[in-house]
Amino acid sequence: QVQLVESGGGLVQAGGSLRLSCAGSGRTFRTYAMGWFRQGPGKEREFVATISSSGGSTFYADSVKGRFTISRDGAKNTVYLQMNSLKPEDTAVYYCAAHTRYYGASYYYTNQYEYDYWGQGTQVTVSS
């Protein structure tokens, strides 16, 4: 069983920054590709960013490219999402997710149905 716990959400003004953290459990956490997704009010959950197990490959949704950065710290079993230049449309509950089937260190996944475990989510609210 994999447990994921997000933190770092909150209320910020447009143009501000936040860093989300996702702490994972398990000795094999370092072999998981990880992703961040979000669900805004009245919207479906959407892909934000993903990182391979090695950390060497990342991919972003067009809406956040150049503003958000995903990273991971293997020693801490933690994945981060640095969010800069935040906009009101970034307001959402942010979820981290783990893809636990290992196919290679450089693989990442943008489809939410590829992920096996999810955190409880953390609220990010950006005021205008």
Disulfide bonds with the S-S distance in Angstrom:
Cys22-Cys96 2.00
